[in-house]
Amino acid sequence: MESNFALELSQIDLGIIVIYFFVVLAIGLRMSRGQESGEDLFLAGRNLGWISIGFSLFASNISSTTLIGLVGAAYTGGLYVSNYEWMATVVLVFFVFYYVPIFIRSRITTIPEFLERRFGPASRKYFSGLTIITSVMVDTAGSLYAGAIVLNIFFPQLDLFFTCIVLAVVAGLYTAAGGLAAVVYTDVIQAVVLLLGSTLLTYNVFAHEAINFSWETIQAGLGGDYDAMFSVVNPTHHPLNDPNLPWLGTLVGVPILGFYFWVTNQYIAQRVLGAKDEDNARWGALLGGLLKLPVIFIMVLPGVLAKLIFPDLTNGDQVFPTLVTQLLPVGVIGLVLAGLVAAIMSSIDSTLNSASALVTLDFVKPAKPDLTDKQVAMVGRITMGVIMVVAALWAPQIANFQGLFAYLQEMLAYLVPPVAVLFLLGVFRPGGSGHTALATLIGGHIASVLTFALQKAGVLPDLHFTIVAGILFVVSGLIYMATLSWGDAKPEEEVRDLMVTAGSSPAQPGWKSYKRQSAVLMVLTAMLVIVFW
């Protein structure tokens, strides 16, 4: 079934989208007041509260491709795709217990800075440089390209290059003006719009005459596919190379990828680094974890149920546009499309700000330590402008290299394991020098590139990338342990505050206790997994 998704927008729908654009831009520009230093620009003056942190974490994670991809993957394979969502909650609880106190106590400004303090400057430069390249060429440009493609699904008359430019300029303006504060506070609005729009869409899916709020109808409609479609960890899937997500990959690879994304990824962790104190950092991360749990109901489940309403769709990317255009009334379409725009803008502004922070704070500032706070902020804004231009110019070219771009996205699973090893063993195990860190990064990435190339050449079996991530994690861990004696490790007193053995601050009493909140969150997650096992 081929569908034309071009919309004849009503004046109400168009008005909602236009108003949304102007509100986000106005808030971002309003936040530019008082953004005078690098800390203001990149860490919001370390004054973020837990609510803004939590909603921003959620909004930055849900991109336009995530929204459409979740619905489409659920349509073709079932609830398995939600494993990335509930696993994020588990990782965030782990983050709250062990990494938040270290990051806040050490007052680092970028995640790579942690590696310098723990091991030495070489590992910081290596990891930061790698992150900058992927942030600009894959994350920022990819978000621009994907956003333009998604909007083009609804509005075929839009020019790809022009759309990339407009998205880059709008996101770039309020990000460069207001910095992380603008990103976070616009993310709060974007998260609310995204949640509300997705909830309204879910309601209309259940209300459709093909379902009519009847679980018996759903079971009957899916027939023999019901058990597989409604299982998050389906043991009937092949454990090693299931094309969707092997159950072994869920247990082995997804936690590693989740750890990298939520703990060591600058554009995510930057919000936590900007918290006003340790409590707000912890509460914000836990709120972000809580917001991830409803995703299975309001973004994944509608994709499964769409199979009963539109059974003949041949492309997963058609599912979300079809649901929007066919099921939603005037006004609500505008709200959902505003949510889609919100997801696009949130991804772009986050990657733009984080990439600029890494360039400015990990390379420019160390090379020119005499820069004043105002000069650092100016360098940061100029860097954002340069990144915005480069990403906007590169984004349309991705259309000519879609196979290569898909490989680059998949390569993230190959690049993650050595980084995860450094941040895990570096925090939990004493010892290890700058030579150890560099050997782990370089050796692990050599193993990753060789594995990737040999798989594509057919020499090694074509395992699912989540399984490969687990294998490479073990390889990188062995390299770390084998090189522990290389070079001189930093004195224990110098790295004590960067280790979990340093202890953590006492928890607040009652329901303000992050330990009690974490326990509730883990119970909710366990219940979700058990119900849909």
KENU-140184 format. One record per residue (C-alpha): z, y, x. Coordinates in steps of 0.1 Angstrom, whole numbers, plus 5000, padded with zeros to 4 digits. Layout:
N
pz | py | px
Z | Y | X;
...
This chain:
533
pz | py | px
5000 | 5000 | 5000;
4989 | 5033 | 5015;
5005 | 5064 | 5002;
4998 | 5101 | 5004;
5031 | 5118 | 5010;
5018 | 5153 | 5008;
5042 | 5173 | 4987;
5034 | 5200 | 4962;
5067 | 5217 | 4967;
5082 | 5237 | 4939;
5094 | 5272 | 4945;
5130 | 5259 | 4943;
5124 | 5232 | 4970;
5106 | 5256 | 4993;
5133 | 5282 | 4988;
5160 | 5258 | 4997;
5142 | 5248 | 5030;
5135 | 5285 | 5039;
5171 | 5296 | 5031;
5184 | 5267 | 5052;
5163 | 5278 | 5082;
5175 | 5314 | 5080;
5212 | 5304 | 5075;
5211 | 5281 | 5106;
5194 | 5308 | 5127;
5217 | 5335 | 5115;
5248 | 5315 | 5123;
5235 | 5307 | 5157;
5228 | 5343 | 5165;
5261 | 5354 | 5151;
5279 | 5330 | 5175;
5262 | 5348 | 5204;
5289 | 5375 | 5203;
5315 | 5368 | 5230;
5294 | 5342 | 5248;
5297 | 5358 | 5282;
5305 | 5330 | 5307;
5292 | 5296 | 5315;
5323 | 5280 | 5299;
5315 | 5300 | 5267;
5279 | 5290 | 5267;
5283 | 5253 | 5276;
5318 | 5244 | 5263;
5324 | 5270 | 5236;
5352 | 5285 | 5256;
5370 | 5251 | 5253;
5381 | 5262 | 5218;
5366 | 5236 | 5195;
5387 | 5221 | 5167;
5386 | 5185 | 5156;
5367 | 5191 | 5124;
5338 | 5208 | 5141;
5338 | 5182 | 5169;
5337 | 5153 | 5145;
5309 | 5167 | 5123;
5289 | 5178 | 5153;
5291 | 5143 | 5169;
5277 | 5128 | 5137;
5249 | 5154 | 5133;
5238 | 5152 | 5169;
5236 | 5114 | 5167;
5215 | 5113 | 5135;
5180 | 5124 | 5145;
5150 | 5126 | 5122;
5137 | 5093 | 5137;
5171 | 5077 | 5132;
5171 | 5086 | 5096;
5136 | 5074 | 5089;
5140 | 5045 | 5113;
5173 | 5032 | 5097;
5157 | 5031 | 5063;
5125 | 5015 | 5075;
5142 | 4989 | 5097;
5165 | 4980 | 5068;
5135 | 4976 | 5045;
5119 | 4951 | 5069;
5149 | 4933 | 5084;
5181 | 4941 | 5064;
5215 | 4955 | 5073;
5213 | 4943 | 5109;
5203 | 4978 | 5120;
5237 | 4991 | 5110;
5253 | 4973 | 5140;
5246 | 5003 | 5161;
5265 | 5024 | 5136;
5298 | 5005 | 5132;
5298 | 4996 | 5169;
5299 | 5034 | 5176;
5332 | 5035 | 5158;
5347 | 5008 | 5180;
5334 | 5026 | 5212;
5348 | 5059 | 5200;
5383 | 5044 | 5195;
5380 | 5030 | 5231;
5369 | 5065 | 5243;
5399 | 5081 | 5226;
5424 | 5058 | 5242;
5412 | 5058 | 5278;
5386 | 5086 | 5285;
5395 | 5116 | 5264;
5429 | 5122 | 5282;
5411 | 5119 | 5316;
5383 | 5142 | 5307;
5405 | 5168 | 5291;
5432 | 5166 | 5318;
5407 | 5170 | 5347;
5389 | 5199 | 5329;
5355 | 5187 | 5340;
5325 | 5207 | 5328;
5299 | 5180 | 5329;
5301 | 5142 | 5327;
5284 | 5138 | 5362;
5312 | 5160 | 5376;
5336 | 5131 | 5369;
5316 | 5109 | 5393;
5319 | 5136 | 5420;
5356 | 5138 | 5417;
5360 | 5100 | 5416;
5334 | 5090 | 5442;
5316 | 5120 | 5458;
5288 | 5145 | 5453;
5259 | 5121 | 5459;
5266 | 5100 | 5427;
5270 | 5133 | 5407;
5236 | 5146 | 5418;
5219 | 5112 | 5412;
5233 | 5107 | 5377;
5228 | 5143 | 5368;
5192 | 5144 | 5380;
5184 | 5112 | 5361;
5200 | 5126 | 5329;
5181 | 5159 | 5332;
5147 | 5142 | 5335;
5154 | 5119 | 5305;
5169 | 5148 | 5285;
5139 | 5171 | 5290;
5110 | 5146 | 5290;
5123 | 5120 | 5266;
5152 | 5134 | 5245;
5142 | 5171 | 5240;
5104 | 5166 | 5240;
5108 | 5134 | 5220;
5129 | 5151 | 5194;
5103 | 5179 | 5191;
5075 | 5154 | 5188;
5093 | 5131 | 5164;
5104 | 5160 | 5143;
5068 | 5173 | 5141;
5055 | 5139 | 5132;
5081 | 5134 | 5105;
5073 | 5168 | 5090;
5036 | 5160 | 5092;
5043 | 5129 | 5070;
5054 | 5153 | 5043;
5031 | 5182 | 5051;
4998 | 5168 | 5066;
4984 | 5203 | 5068;
5008 | 5212 | 5096;
4994 | 5214 | 5131;
5013 | 5192 | 5156;
5014 | 5217 | 5185;
5023 | 5246 | 5162;
5051 | 5226 | 5146;
5066 | 5217 | 5180;
5065 | 5253 | 5191;
5082 | 5266 | 5159;
5110 | 5239 | 5162;
5115 | 5247 | 5198;
5117 | 5284 | 5193;
5141 | 5283 | 5164;
5164 | 5258 | 5180;
5160 | 5275 | 5214;
5169 | 5310 | 5200;
5202 | 5301 | 5185;
5212 | 5277 | 5212;
5205 | 5301 | 5241;
5222 | 5329 | 5222;
5253 | 5311 | 5209;
5256 | 5282 | 5233;
5276 | 5251 | 5224;
5295 | 5271 | 5198;
5263 | 5278 | 5179;
5252 | 5242 | 5183;
5285 | 5228 | 5170;
5290 | 5251 | 5140;
5254 | 5247 | 5129;
5259 | 5210 | 5133;
5287 | 5211 | 5108;
5264 | 5226 | 5082;
5237 | 5201 | 5092;
5260 | 5171 | 5089;
5272 | 5182 | 5054;
5236 | 5187 | 5042;
5226 | 5154 | 5058;
5255 | 5135 | 5041;
5250 | 5151 | 5008;
5212 | 5146 | 5008;
5215 | 5109 | 5018;
5242 | 5103 | 4991;
5220 | 5118 | 4964;
5191 | 5097 | 4975;
5213 | 5066 | 4975;
5224 | 5073 | 4939;
5189 | 5077 | 4927;
5179 | 5044 | 4943;
5208 | 5026 | 4925;
5199 | 5044 | 4893;
5162 | 5033 | 4894;
5152 | 5010 | 4865;
5144 | 4982 | 4890;
5181 | 4981 | 4899;
5201 | 5000 | 4873;
5234 | 4997 | 4892;
5234 | 4959 | 4889;
5243 | 4938 | 4918;
5231 | 4907 | 4899;
5197 | 4923 | 4897;
5197 | 4930 | 4935;
5206 | 4893 | 4942;
5180 | 4880 | 4918;
5153 | 4904 | 4931;
5158 | 4895 | 4968;
5162 | 4858 | 4960;
5163 | 4836 | 4991;
5162 | 4866 | 5013;
5194 | 4880 | 5000;
5218 | 4864 | 5025;
5197 | 4874 | 5055;
5190 | 4909 | 5043;
5227 | 4916 | 5036;
5241 | 4902 | 5069;
5249 | 4926 | 5098;
5253 | 4898 | 5123;
5230 | 4870 | 5110;
5236 | 4838 | 5131;
5203 | 4824 | 5118;
5185 | 4850 | 5140;
5174 | 4838 | 5175;
5203 | 4847 | 5198;
5181 | 4859 | 5227;
5148 | 4874 | 5216;
5149 | 4880 | 5178;
5124 | 4909 | 5173;
5149 | 4928 | 5153;
5183 | 4925 | 5169;
5197 | 4891 | 5181;
5233 | 4885 | 5172;
5241 | 4878 | 5209;
5226 | 4912 | 5217;
5250 | 4928 | 5191;
5280 | 4913 | 5209;
5267 | 4919 | 5245;
5243 | 4947 | 5247;
5251 | 4971 | 5219;
5286 | 4978 | 5232;
5272 | 4987 | 5266;
5245 | 5010 | 5251;
5271 | 5025 | 5228;
5295 | 5031 | 5257;
5268 | 5050 | 5276;
5258 | 5071 | 5246;
5292 | 5080 | 5233;
5312 | 5082 | 5266;
5289 | 5092 | 5294;
5260 | 5110 | 5277;
5264 | 5148 | 5284;
5249 | 5160 | 5251;
5274 | 5139 | 5231;
5305 | 5141 | 5253;
5300 | 5179 | 5257;
5316 | 5185 | 5224;
5348 | 5167 | 5234;
5349 | 5185 | 5267;
5349 | 5218 | 5247;
5380 | 5208 | 5227;
5409 | 5232 | 5226;
5433 | 5204 | 5236;
5437 | 5167 | 5239;
5448 | 5161 | 5203;
5418 | 5179 | 5189;
5395 | 5160 | 5212;
5409 | 5127 | 5200;
5410 | 5136 | 5163;
5374 | 5149 | 5165;
5361 | 5117 | 5182;
5379 | 5096 | 5155;
5364 | 5118 | 5128;
5330 | 5112 | 5143;
5337 | 5074 | 5142;
5348 | 5076 | 5106;
5316 | 5094 | 5095;
5295 | 5067 | 5111;
5309 | 5040 | 5087;
5293 | 5053 | 5054;
5259 | 5053 | 5071;
5255 | 5016 | 5061;
5258 | 5026 | 5025;
5239 | 5059 | 5023;
5211 | 5054 | 5049;
5207 | 5017 | 5055;
5214 | 5002 | 5021;
5188 | 5023 | 5003;
5162 | 5009 | 5027;
5171 | 4973 | 5017;
5170 | 4982 | 4980;
5137 | 5000 | 4984;
5122 | 4965 | 4987;
5129 | 4960 | 4950;
5114 | 4993 | 4940;
5084 | 4995 | 4963;
5077 | 4959 | 4974;
5043 | 4965 | 4988;
5049 | 4991 | 5016;
5034 | 4978 | 5048;
5049 | 5003 | 5073;
5086 | 5009 | 5076;
5081 | 5046 | 5083;
5067 | 5050 | 5048;
5099 | 5039 | 5031;
5120 | 5071 | 5034;
5091 | 5095 | 5025;
5082 | 5073 | 4995;
5118 | 5072 | 4982;
5120 | 5110 | 4985;
5087 | 5118 | 4969;
5089 | 5092 | 4941;
5126 | 5092 | 4931;
5141 | 5127 | 4936;
5138 | 5156 | 4911;
5129 | 5192 | 4919;
5156 | 5209 | 4939;
5170 | 5177 | 4953;
5138 | 5171 | 4972;
5143 | 5205 | 4989;
5179 | 5195 | 4997;
5169 | 5162 | 5013;
5141 | 5178 | 5033;
5166 | 5204 | 5044;
5187 | 5174 | 5056;
5157 | 5161 | 5074;
5152 | 5194 | 5091;
5189 | 5195 | 5099;
5186 | 5161 | 5117;
5156 | 5175 | 5137;
5173 | 5207 | 5147;
5206 | 5190 | 5156;
5189 | 5167 | 5180;
5169 | 5195 | 5197;
5197 | 5220 | 5201;
5220 | 5193 | 5215;
5197 | 5180 | 5242;
5186 | 5216 | 5250;
5221 | 5228 | 5256;
5232 | 5197 | 5276;
5202 | 5197 | 5299;
5207 | 5233 | 5307;
5244 | 5227 | 5314;
5235 | 5199 | 5338;
5209 | 5220 | 5357;
5232 | 5251 | 5359;
5266 | 5235 | 5366;
5256 | 5204 | 5386;
5228 | 5221 | 5408;
5227 | 5259 | 5406;
5264 | 5267 | 5406;
5273 | 5243 | 5435;
5244 | 5258 | 5455;
5255 | 5293 | 5447;
5293 | 5292 | 5443;
5296 | 5330 | 5444;
5279 | 5335 | 5410;
5300 | 5354 | 5385;
5307 | 5340 | 5350;
5281 | 5363 | 5335;
5256 | 5353 | 5361;
5262 | 5316 | 5353;
5257 | 5323 | 5316;
5225 | 5342 | 5324;
5212 | 5313 | 5346;
5220 | 5289 | 5317;
5201 | 5309 | 5292;
5171 | 5312 | 5315;
5172 | 5275 | 5321;
5173 | 5268 | 5284;
5142 | 5290 | 5280;
5124 | 5271 | 5307;
5134 | 5237 | 5293;
5123 | 5248 | 5258;
5089 | 5258 | 5271;
5084 | 5226 | 5292;
5096 | 5203 | 5263;
5074 | 5222 | 5237;
5043 | 5219 | 5259;
5049 | 5182 | 5268;
5059 | 5171 | 5233;
5023 | 5171 | 5218;
5011 | 5152 | 5248;
5033 | 5122 | 5239;
5007 | 5115 | 5212;
4983 | 5104 | 5240;
5009 | 5081 | 5256;
5027 | 5065 | 5227;
5029 | 5031 | 5245;
5043 | 5048 | 5276;
5067 | 5068 | 5255;
5080 | 5036 | 5238;
5085 | 5021 | 5272;
5104 | 5051 | 5284;
5127 | 5049 | 5253;
5132 | 5012 | 5260;
5139 | 5019 | 5297;
5171 | 5036 | 5287;
5185 | 5002 | 5281;
5175 | 4993 | 5316;
5189 | 5025 | 5331;
5223 | 5024 | 5313;
5241 | 4994 | 5329;
5248 | 5008 | 5364;
5261 | 5040 | 5349;
5284 | 5020 | 5325;
5297 | 5000 | 5354;
5307 | 5031 | 5374;
5325 | 5047 | 5345;
5343 | 5015 | 5336;
5353 | 5001 | 5370;
5358 | 5036 | 5384;
5385 | 5042 | 5358;
5401 | 5008 | 5355;
5399 | 4996 | 5390;
5413 | 5014 | 5422;
5391 | 5017 | 5452;
5355 | 5023 | 5456;
5339 | 5050 | 5477;
5308 | 5072 | 5475;
5289 | 5045 | 5492;
5300 | 5020 | 5465;
5289 | 5043 | 5437;
5255 | 5051 | 5452;
5249 | 5014 | 5460;
5257 | 5005 | 5424;
5234 | 5031 | 5410;
5205 | 5025 | 5433;
5209 | 4987 | 5435;
5214 | 4984 | 5397;
5183 | 5006 | 5390;
5162 | 4986 | 5415;
5172 | 4955 | 5396;
5164 | 4972 | 5363;
5129 | 4983 | 5373;
5121 | 4949 | 5388;
5133 | 4931 | 5357;
5113 | 4955 | 5335;
5081 | 4951 | 5355;
5084 | 4913 | 5358;
5090 | 4910 | 5321;
5059 | 4930 | 5313;
5039 | 4909 | 5338;
5051 | 4877 | 5321;
5069 | 4864 | 5351;
5104 | 4867 | 5334;
5110 | 4857 | 5298;
5107 | 4885 | 5273;
5143 | 4888 | 5262;
5155 | 4914 | 5238;
5165 | 4946 | 5256;
5201 | 4943 | 5244;
5204 | 4909 | 5262;
5188 | 4924 | 5293;
5213 | 4953 | 5292;
5241 | 4927 | 5293;
5226 | 4908 | 5322;
5220 | 4940 | 5342;
5255 | 4951 | 5335;
5268 | 4919 | 5352;
5244 | 4924 | 5382;
5255 | 4960 | 5386;
5292 | 4950 | 5384;
5286 | 4924 | 5411;
5270 | 4951 | 5433;
5300 | 4973 | 5428;
5325 | 4946 | 5437;
5304 | 4935 | 5467;
5304 | 4971 | 5481;
5340 | 4980 | 5475;
5347 | 4980 | 5512;
5318 | 5002 | 5521;
5329 | 5036 | 5533;
5363 | 5052 | 5528;
5376 | 5055 | 5493;
5393 | 5088 | 5483;
5431 | 5089 | 5487;
5450 | 5075 | 5458;
5468 | 5107 | 5451;
5434 | 5125 | 5448;
5420 | 5102 | 5421;
5452 | 5093 | 5403;
5445 | 5116 | 5374;
5410 | 5101 | 5370;
5424 | 5066 | 5364;
5439 | 5050 | 5333;
5470 | 5042 | 5353;
5479 | 5078 | 5351;
5490 | 5073 | 5315;
5483 | 5094 | 5285;
5500 | 5121 | 5265;
5525 | 5110 | 5238;
5510 | 5106 | 5204;
5518 | 5130 | 5176;
5542 | 5118 | 5149;
5532 | 5103 | 5116;
5495 | 5104 | 5105;
5487 | 5129 | 5133;
5491 | 5100 | 5157;
5457 | 5091 | 5171;
5471 | 5055 | 5175;
5477 | 5052 | 5138;
5444 | 5068 | 5129;
5426 | 5045 | 5153;
5443 | 5014 | 5138;
5432 | 5025 | 5103;
5396 | 5031 | 5116;
5395 | 4997 | 5132;
5407 | 4980 | 5100;
5380 | 4998 | 5080;
5354 | 4987 | 5105;
5366 | 4951 | 5105;
5365 | 4951 | 5067;
5329 | 4964 | 5067;
5318 | 4938 | 5092;
5336 | 4909 | 5074;
5321 | 4919 | 5040;
5286 | 4920 | 5053;
5289 | 4893 | 5080;
